[in-house]
Amino acid sequence: MARIIGGIGTAHTPTIGFAFDKDKREDPVWKPIFELFAPVQQWLRDKAPDAIVYICNDHVTSFFFDHYSPFTLGFGESFAVADEGGGPRGLPPVSGHPKLAQHIGASLVADEFDLSFFQGRPLDHGLFSPMSMMMPHQPRWPIPIVPLLIGNLQLPIPSARRCLKLGHALRRAIESYPEDLKVAVISTGGLSHQVHGERAGFNNPEWDKEFLDLIEKDPERLASMTAAEYATLGGWEGAEVIMWLIMRGALPASVRVPHRGYYLPSMTGIGVAIFDPGIEAIDQRAAQLQREKIARETAGAEALAGTYPYTLERSLKGYRLNKFLHDLIYPDRRARFVQDPEAAFEAAELTDEERDLVRRRDWRGLIHYGVIFFMLEKLGAVIGVSNLHIYAAMRGQSLEDFQKTRNAPGALYSVAGKDAAPQAWDRPGERAAKAD
């Protein structure tokens, strides 16, 4: 079984990454930041976690307000450093842990936390600023991560109570993972600070100290506070410390704090703390019940012949090809594919197998590979093939035989718009070539 070996709470202000990148470790202004993180480095070396669940927020870098979610879980193979305006920092991408992430995602959804999921997106200073201080990372990071991003910049945001409950659910998720893993949980968020408006520059070191006391000894009290109360005491952006409650909720009620430190160099209170839960037996029965709960919604679906539920595992495998087909919604990508499909394949870095599936219009093979149907209908729209042609091919039938199974045999259709390829099947008296 997986086990949570401890937690870390830390600020994620860009000043941390700046101090590291500029090698300010001997500068008296910046040296205290390095001293804050030295015990964290040692703790991670000593504990040697196999994976880290890393809780932070994106600063409208990879996730804009065209789609903004309260809880977003990353399940990709790796996560690059985001460009926040002046080019990305000189850090390598960090590996993900897709299997653990998929299990956590399924468990949290089973516990009625409605998540968004992502892969293929870079991460900004919410993750990389403090993490660059925590461990060596050249030529690569030593520990894979599962990033859990909290949408706390656009109201309404998750409450502090909801974050603590998410931590409880995260513990159930990790401890029900069937493989032996040592997992650390890291939550980030600056202590008192405000970076906008006439109140910009607000700090409250007294509240910061009280928060560090309460997150250790009385997280329930913190969970009872509103966003307005957090903002009053710690500044509007300082309310992001509710993310620490997710980490704290994943740990037992009683913890030991072997290291805690605080420094306020400029705009943001930099708090760092290690939470050690000690050795606590995992409730094996509870873990088994959680696994059964996760499996309940899809139990029996495996018996449905010719049915391929679009799981996170399938999404991960088919991501590159699904992305290629999805991008046919953009006129320039569509035109490039129509004019020179081989060049389009090359630009998308498709594998030989993926190129072959598209060249042959192997609709059934594409589904088996991990392409979701709604990408097939986009491809069909571009090349002038109706949805019914695709359905027939997936069933291994001719169009005519498939139509005999329909109430309205002559009803052919497509999602194609006004710029679509010629659709011979939609002209009276004509029939497009069989798609299979």
C-alpha positions in Angstrom: 0.0 0.0 0.0 1.1 3.6 -0.5 1.9 5.5 2.6 2.0 9.3 3.4 5.4 9.9 5.0 4.8 13.5 5.8 3.9 17.0 4.5 5.6 20.3 3.7 4.0 23.7 3.7 5.8 26.5 1.9 5.3 29.9 0.2 5.8 29.9 -3.6 6.6 33.6 -4.2 8.8 34.2 -7.3 11.5 35.7 -5.0 12.4 32.2 -3.9 13.2 31.1 -7.5 14.9 34.5 -8.2 17.2 33.9 -5.2 18.1 30.4 -6.4 18.6 31.4 -10.1 20.8 34.3 -9.2 22.8 32.3 -6.6 22.1 34.8 -3.8 22.9 32.3 -1.1 25.7 34.5 0.4 23.8 37.8 0.0 22.6 38.7 3.5 19.2 39.8 2.1 18.6 36.5 0.4 20.5 34.1 2.6 17.7 33.5 5.1 15.6 31.9 2.3 18.3 29.3 1.6 18.4 28.6 5.4 14.7 28.1 5.5 14.9 25.4 2.9 18.0 23.6 4.0 16.1 21.4 6.5 13.6 20.6 3.8 16.3 19.4 1.5 17.7 17.1 4.3 14.2 15.8 5.2 13.5 14.8 1.6 16.9 13.1 1.4 16.3 11.2 4.6 12.7 10.2 3.8 13.4 9.5 0.1 9.7 9.7 -1.1 8.8 7.8 -4.3 6.3 10.5 -5.3 5.1 13.9 -4.3 1.5 15.1 -4.5 2.2 18.8 -5.0 -0.7 21.3 -4.3 -0.4 24.8 -5.7 -2.2 27.3 -7.9 -1.5 28.5 -11.4 -1.1 32.2 -11.7 -3.2 32.5 -14.9 -0.2 31.2 -16.9 -1.3 27.8 -18.2 -5.0 28.2 -17.2 -6.8 31.3 -18.3 -10.3 32.5 -17.5 -11.8 30.9 -20.6 -11.9 27.7 -18.5 -11.1 28.0 -14.9 -11.6 25.1 -12.5 -11.6 24.9 -8.7 -9.6 21.6 -8.6 -7.4 20.4 -11.5 -5.3 17.3 -11.4 -2.3 16.7 -13.7 -1.8 13.1 -14.8 0.7 13.5 -17.6 4.2 11.9 -18.2 6.0 15.2 -17.5 5.5 18.9 -16.8 7.7 21.6 -18.3 8.5 25.0 -16.8 6.0 27.6 -18.0 7.0 30.9 -19.7 5.5 33.6 -17.4 6.5 36.4 -19.7 10.3 36.5 -20.0 11.1 33.0 -21.0 11.0 29.9 -18.9 13.5 29.3 -16.1 16.5 27.1 -16.9 15.0 24.1 -15.1 14.3 20.6 -16.6 10.8 19.3 -16.8 9.6 17.3 -13.9 8.3 13.8 -14.4 4.7 12.9 -13.5 3.5 9.7 -11.9 0.5 8.8 -14.2 -0.6 5.7 -12.4 -0.7 7.3 -9.0 -2.4 10.4 -10.5 -5.0 8.3 -12.2 -5.8 6.4 -9.0 -6.0 9.7 -7.0 -8.3 11.2 -9.6 -10.6 8.3 -9.6 -10.7 8.2 -5.8 -11.4 11.9 -5.4 -14.2 11.8 -8.0 -15.7 8.8 -6.2 -15.6 11.0 -3.1 -17.6 13.6 -5.0 -14.8 16.1 -5.7 -15.5 17.3 -9.3 -12.0 17.5 -10.9 -10.7 18.8 -14.1 -7.8 16.8 -15.5 -4.8 18.0 -17.6 -1.7 16.9 -19.4 0.7 18.6 -21.8 0.6 21.9 -19.9 3.6 23.6 -18.3 3.6 24.7 -14.6 4.6 28.1 -13.3 6.2 29.4 -10.1 3.5 28.0 -7.9 5.4 24.7 -8.3 8.9 25.4 -9.5 9.8 28.4 -7.4 10.0 26.5 -4.0 10.8 23.1 -5.6 14.0 24.4 -7.1 15.1 25.1 -3.5 14.0 21.7 -2.2 16.1 19.2 -4.2 18.9 18.9 -6.8 17.5 18.8 -10.3 20.3 18.5 -12.8 20.2 16.8 -15.1 16.8 15.7 -13.9 14.4 16.0 -10.9 14.8 12.9 -8.6 11.1 12.5 -7.5 8.0 12.4 -9.8 5.0 14.5 -8.9 1.3 14.6 -9.1 0.3 18.2 -9.4 -3.1 19.3 -7.9 -3.9 22.9 -8.9 -6.5 24.9 -6.9 -8.4 27.7 -8.6 -8.3 30.4 -6.0 -7.8 33.6 -8.1 -11.4 34.0 -9.5 -14.4 34.0 -7.2 -16.1 31.9 -6.2 -13.2 29.8 -4.8 -13.2 26.6 -2.7 -13.7 27.3 1.0 -11.2 26.5 3.6 -13.5 23.8 4.9 -13.7 22.3 1.4 -9.9 22.3 1.2 -9.6 20.4 4.5 -12.1 17.9 3.3 -10.1 17.5 0.1 -7.1 16.7 2.2 -9.1 13.9 4.1 -10.1 12.5 0.7 -6.6 12.7 -0.6 -5.4 10.6 2.3 -8.0 7.9 1.4 -6.9 8.1 -2.2 -3.2 7.6 -1.5 -3.6 4.9 1.2 -5.9 2.9 -1.1 -3.3 2.9 -3.9 -2.3 -0.8 -4.2 1.4 -0.5 -4.8 4.0 0.2 -2.1 5.0 3.9 -2.4 6.2 6.5 0.0 4.3 9.7 -0.8 5.0 13.2 0.5 2.3 15.9 0.3 3.5 19.4 -0.4 1.2 22.5 -0.3 2.2 25.9 -1.3 0.9 29.4 -0.8 2.4 32.6 0.5 1.6 33.8 3.9 0.4 37.4 4.3 0.6 39.4 1.1 -1.4 41.5 -1.2 -0.2 42.3 -4.7 -3.1 44.4 -6.2 -4.8 47.7 -5.5 -4.1 50.4 -3.0 -3.5 47.8 -0.3 -0.6 46.3 -2.3 2.3 45.5 0.0 0.1 44.6 3.0 1.8 42.1 5.5 0.9 40.9 8.9 3.7 38.9 10.5 1.6 38.4 13.7 -1.1 36.6 11.7 1.6 34.6 9.9 2.9 33.3 13.2 -0.6 32.5 14.4 -1.4 30.7 11.1 1.7 28.5 11.5 0.6 27.6 15.0 -3.0 26.8 13.9 -2.1 24.8 10.9 -0.1 22.5 13.2 -2.4 22.4 16.2 -5.9 23.5 15.2 -6.6 23.2 11.5 -10.4 22.9 12.3 -10.3 26.6 13.4 -8.6 27.6 10.1 -11.2 25.6 8.2 -14.0 27.6 9.8 -12.7 30.9 8.5 -14.1 32.7 5.4 -12.1 34.0 2.5 -12.9 37.6 3.7 -11.4 36.7 7.1 -8.3 35.3 5.6 -8.0 38.5 3.4 -8.5 40.8 6.3 -5.8 39.1 8.3 -3.4 38.2 5.6 -4.1 40.2 2.5 -6.3 39.2 -0.4 -3.7 37.0 -2.2 -2.6 35.8 1.3 -5.9 33.9 1.4 -4.2 31.2 -0.8 -2.9 29.6 2.4 -6.1 27.6 2.4 -4.1 25.3 0.1 -2.0 24.3 3.2 -5.2 22.8 4.6 -5.3 20.2 1.9 -1.8 18.9 2.9 -2.8 19.2 6.6 -6.0 17.3 6.1 -4.1 14.4 4.5 -2.1 14.0 7.8 -3.2 12.7 11.2 -4.6 15.0 13.8 -1.4 15.0 15.8 1.9 15.7 14.0 5.4 16.7 14.9 6.9 19.8 13.3 10.7 19.2 13.2 11.3 22.4 11.2 9.4 25.7 10.9 10.7 29.0 9.8 9.6 32.4 8.6 11.1 35.3 6.7 9.6 38.5 5.2 12.0 40.0 2.7 9.6 42.2 0.7 6.1 41.5 -0.5 5.3 38.0 0.8 5.7 36.2 4.1 7.8 33.1 3.4 6.7 30.4 5.7 8.2 26.9 5.6 7.2 24.0 7.8 7.7 20.2 7.8 4.9 18.0 9.2 5.9 14.5 10.4 3.0 12.1 11.0 5.1 9.4 12.6 4.4 5.8 12.0 0.7 5.1 11.8 -0.9 1.8 10.7 -3.0 2.0 7.5 -6.5 0.7 7.9 -6.4 -2.1 5.3 -10.2 -2.6 5.4 -10.8 1.1 4.8 -8.4 1.0 1.9 -10.1 -2.0 0.3 -13.5 -0.3 0.7 -12.2 2.8 -1.0 -10.9 0.7 -3.9 -14.3 -0.9 -4.2 -16.0 2.6 -4.1 -13.7 3.8 -6.9 -14.6 0.8 -9.1 -18.4 0.9 -8.4 -19.5 3.2 -11.2 -17.9 1.2 -14.0 -18.3 -2.3 -12.5 -19.7 -4.5 -15.3 -18.8 -2.2 -18.1 -15.9 -4.5 -19.1 -18.5 -7.1 -20.2 -19.9 -4.7 -22.8 -18.5 -6.1 -26.1 -17.1 -3.5 -28.5 -17.1 -0.8 -25.8 -14.0 1.2 -24.8 -14.6 3.6 -22.0 -12.4 6.7 -22.3 -10.3 6.4 -19.2 -7.4 8.6 -18.1 -5.1 5.8 -19.1 -6.5 5.8 -22.6 -6.3 9.6 -22.7 -2.7 9.5 -21.7 -1.8 7.0 -24.4 -3.7 8.7 -27.2 -3.0 12.3 -26.2 -0.7 13.1 -29.1 -3.0 11.7 -31.8 -6.2 13.1 -30.2 -4.5 16.5 -30.0 -3.6 16.3 -33.7 -7.1 15.5 -34.7 -8.6 18.0 -32.3 -6.5 20.7 -33.9 -8.3 20.2 -37.2 -10.9 22.7 -35.7 -8.4 25.4 -36.6 -8.5 26.5 -40.2 -4.7 26.7 -40.7 -4.1 23.2 -39.3 -7.0 21.9 -41.4 -5.6 23.5 -44.5 -2.1 22.1 -43.9 -3.5 18.6 -43.4 -5.5 18.7 -46.6 -2.7 20.1 -48.6 0.2 18.0 -47.2 -0.8 15.4 -44.7 2.7 14.0 -44.4 4.1 17.4 -43.4 1.2 17.7 -40.9 2.1 14.3 -39.4 5.7 15.4 -39.1 4.9 18.7 -37.4 2.8 16.9 -34.9 5.5 14.3 -34.3 3.1 11.4 -34.8 4.5 7.9 -34.6 4.6 5.6 -37.6 1.6 3.6 -36.2 -0.4 6.8 -35.6 0.3 8.1 -39.1 -0.7 4.7 -40.6 -4.0 4.7 -38.8 -4.9 8.1 -40.1 -3.7 7.4 -43.7 -5.8 4.3 -43.9 -8.8 5.9 -42.2 -8.8 2.9 -39.9 -11.8 4.1 -37.8 -12.0 0.9 -35.7 -8.2 0.8 -35.3 -8.2 4.5 -34.2 -10.7 3.7 -31.5 -8.7 0.7 -30.3 -5.6 2.8 -30.2 -7.1 5.3 -27.8 -8.7 8.0 -30.0 -12.1 9.2 -28.7 -14.9 9.1 -31.2 -15.4 12.9 -31.3 -12.0 13.3 -32.9 -13.1 10.8 -35.6 -16.0 12.9 -36.6 -13.8 15.9 -36.9 -11.5 14.0 -39.2 -14.6 12.8 -41.1 -15.8 16.4 -41.5 -12.5 17.5 -43.0 -12.2 14.7 -45.5 -15.8 14.6 -46.5 -17.0 11.4 -44.7 -20.3 11.3 -42.9 -20.7 10.1 -39.3 -22.7 7.1 -40.6 -19.8 5.9 -42.7 -17.6 5.9 -39.6 -20.2 4.1 -37.5 -20.5 1.4 -40.2 -16.8 0.9 -40.5 -16.4 0.6 -36.7 -19.0 -2.2 -36.8 -17.3 -3.9 -39.8 -20.3 -3.3 -42.0 -20.9 -1.6 -45.3 -22.8 1.7 -45.1 -25.8 0.1 -46.8 -25.9 -2.8 -44.3 -25.6 -0.4 -41.4 -28.3 1.9 -42.7 -30.7 -1.1 -42.7 -30.4 -1.1 -38.9 -31.6 2.6 -38.7 -35.1 3.9 -38.4 -34.3 6.4 -41.2 -31.9 4.7 -43.5 -31.3 7.8 -45.6 -30.3 10.1 -42.8 -26.6 10.8 -43.3 -25.0 13.7 -41.5 -21.7 15.2 -40.3 -20.4 17.9 -38.0 -18.9 19.7 -41.0 -19.4 23.4 -41.4 -19.5 25.8 -44.4 -15.8 25.3 -45.3 -16.0 21.5 -45.4 -14.7 19.2 -48.1 -17.2 18.2 -50.8 -19.8 15.8 -49.3 -20.9 13.7 -52.2 -23.0 11.6 -49.9 -25.3 14.6 -49.2 -26.2 15.1 -52.9 -29.2 13.4 -54.3 -28.4 10.3 -56.4 -24.8 10.2 -55.3 -23.0 8.1 -52.8 -19.5 8.7 -51.4 -17.1 5.8 -51.5 -17.3 3.4 -48.7 -15.3 4.6 -45.7 -14.2 1.1 -44.8 
